[in-house]
Amino acid sequence: MSDQATESIVVGAPPAVVFAIVTDFPNYPTWAADLKEVTVTDADTDGTAHKVRYRAAAFGRSTTYVLAYDYSKAPGQLSWEQESGDITARIDGQYVFAPQGDGTLVTYHLEVDLKFPLPGFIKQRAAARIVGTALRQLRDRVESVHSNTSPSAETEH
């Protein structure tokens, strides 16, 4: 049985900016602390990634898994399902992007199941930690990039 976690956060950038950063998979290791290596293994000619291999730190060791992405509800939602994994049986989830004022309400839902037994409360805490940490790191990355590309206010001389 898989454990689930859902959390939302408001990010100070429009949905298009957030979606662009979420789908820039090769750059994840520069801002997502637990990801050590990210490789797009299947993409369209326009660069849209459909399968991505991750190497991440988990439970005190390195883990590798491949996620298949579904863009059918883009740009309002990005979903994925795990295709393979060494210690995970399931890492399925989705991001939902909703405009909120000048920003975006990002909701992250994740379902995780491991190939080895672990008490349910530990798996639940791990899922919640993954979601919370991912959202905070995403917010920090988006706001950092967005503030560096937004036109600055002109000053009077």
PLY file of the C-alpha trace (Angstrom):
ply
format ascii 1.0
element vertex 157
property float x
property float y
property float z
element edge 156
property int vertex1
property int vertex2
end_header
0.00 0.00 0.00
1.35 3.40 -0.96
1.52 6.47 1.23
0.27 9.82 0.01
1.05 13.44 0.76
-0.41 16.65 -0.64
0.71 20.18 0.09
0.34 23.61 -1.53
2.44 26.75 -1.60
2.13 30.17 -3.23
5.02 31.05 -5.53
5.74 34.66 -6.55
5.70 34.14 -10.31
3.09 33.44 -13.00
2.11 29.82 -13.77
4.02 29.83 -17.09
7.29 30.63 -15.27
6.67 27.93 -12.64
5.76 25.36 -15.31
8.92 26.18 -17.30
11.13 25.58 -14.25
9.30 22.40 -13.24
9.83 20.97 -16.74
13.51 21.99 -16.94
14.55 18.59 -15.59
18.31 18.71 -16.32
18.65 21.72 -14.00
16.96 20.06 -10.99
20.28 19.14 -9.30
21.20 22.84 -9.14
18.30 23.59 -6.80
16.76 20.31 -5.55
19.15 19.22 -2.78
18.40 15.46 -2.76
18.76 15.04 -6.54
22.28 14.11 -7.56
21.75 13.42 -11.27
18.85 13.92 -13.70
18.90 12.62 -17.28
16.17 13.00 -19.89
15.97 9.60 -21.60
13.06 10.27 -23.98
12.01 13.63 -25.41
10.18 15.12 -28.37
12.12 17.02 -31.02
11.07 20.26 -29.27
12.76 19.07 -26.06
9.61 18.10 -24.15
10.79 15.37 -21.77
8.62 12.27 -21.51
10.92 9.98 -19.53
13.47 11.13 -16.98
15.98 9.10 -14.94
16.80 10.38 -11.47
19.55 9.50 -9.01
18.69 10.78 -5.56
19.70 10.49 -1.92
17.11 8.51 0.05
17.16 6.64 3.34
20.90 7.16 3.67
21.72 5.69 0.28
21.52 6.46 -3.40
18.43 5.45 -5.35
17.63 5.49 -9.05
14.21 5.67 -10.66
12.61 6.59 -14.00
9.48 8.72 -14.25
7.18 9.00 -17.27
5.51 12.42 -17.64
1.99 13.22 -18.85
1.42 16.69 -20.33
-2.23 16.11 -21.35
-3.48 18.74 -18.85
-0.56 21.16 -19.30
0.11 23.91 -18.49
-2.29 23.65 -15.56
-1.06 20.24 -14.43
1.96 18.00 -14.87
1.58 14.34 -13.86
3.99 11.44 -13.70
4.17 7.72 -12.97
7.19 5.67 -12.05
8.36 3.30 -14.77
11.17 1.68 -12.79
13.03 2.06 -9.53
15.57 0.20 -7.46
14.06 0.75 -3.99
10.72 2.32 -4.92
7.75 0.44 -6.30
5.83 3.65 -6.92
6.54 7.37 -7.14
3.45 8.76 -8.84
2.34 12.34 -8.55
1.31 15.62 -9.99
1.83 19.34 -9.79
-1.21 21.58 -10.25
-0.60 25.24 -11.13
-3.36 27.80 -10.44
-3.04 31.57 -10.83
-3.28 33.41 -7.53
-2.92 37.17 -7.76
0.49 37.90 -9.29
1.69 34.43 -8.36
0.84 30.76 -8.59
-0.71 28.34 -6.14
1.29 25.14 -6.65
-0.22 21.93 -5.28
1.99 18.84 -5.16
0.44 15.41 -4.68
2.71 12.38 -4.27
2.10 8.65 -3.82
5.11 6.59 -2.72
5.57 2.89 -2.11
8.83 1.14 -1.31
10.02 -2.32 -2.30
11.04 -3.11 1.26
8.96 -3.09 4.44
8.92 0.07 6.50
6.42 1.13 9.17
3.58 3.18 7.69
4.17 6.23 9.87
7.79 6.43 8.66
6.72 6.18 5.01
4.04 8.82 5.60
6.55 11.19 7.21
9.00 10.59 4.37
6.34 11.36 1.74
5.31 14.53 3.58
8.96 15.60 3.92
9.60 15.03 0.20
6.57 17.11 -0.79
7.24 19.95 1.67
10.92 20.18 0.84
10.29 20.02 -2.90
7.74 22.83 -2.76
9.98 25.12 -0.70
12.96 24.48 -2.97
10.79 25.03 -6.06
9.45 28.32 -4.64
12.98 29.51 -3.85
14.24 28.59 -7.33
11.29 30.14 -9.17
11.41 33.37 -7.17
15.18 33.62 -7.59
14.99 33.13 -11.37
11.88 35.28 -11.74
13.32 38.19 -9.75
16.46 38.11 -11.93
14.43 38.24 -15.16
11.62 40.62 -14.14
11.93 44.20 -15.31
13.08 46.33 -12.41
11.33 49.50 -11.40
12.85 52.62 -12.89
14.16 55.22 -10.49
13.86 58.97 -10.89
17.00 61.10 -11.29
0 1
1 2
2 3
3 4
4 5
5 6
6 7
7 8
8 9
9 10
10 11
11 12
12 13
13 14
14 15
15 16
16 17
17 18
18 19
19 20
20 21
21 22
22 23
23 24
24 25
25 26
26 27
27 28
28 29
29 30
30 31
31 32
32 33
33 34
34 35
35 36
36 37
37 38
38 39
39 40
40 41
41 42
42 43
43 44
44 45
45 46
46 47
47 48
48 49
49 50
50 51
51 52
52 53
53 54
54 55
55 56
56 57
57 58
58 59
59 60
60 61
61 62
62 63
63 64
64 65
65 66
66 67
67 68
68 69
69 70
70 71
71 72
72 73
73 74
74 75
75 76
76 77
77 78
78 79
79 80
80 81
81 82
82 83
83 84
84 85
85 86
86 87
87 88
88 89
89 90
90 91
91 92
92 93
93 94
94 95
95 96
96 97
97 98
98 99
99 100
100 101
101 102
102 103
103 104
104 105
105 106
106 107
107 108
108 109
109 110
110 111
111 112
112 113
113 114
114 115
115 116
116 117
117 118
118 119
119 120
120 121
121 122
122 123
123 124
124 125
125 126
126 127
127 128
128 129
129 130
130 131
131 132
132 133
133 134
134 135
135 136
136 137
137 138
138 139
139 140
140 141
141 142
142 143
143 144
144 145
145 146
146 147
147 148
148 149
149 150
150 151
151 152
152 153
153 154
154 155
155 156
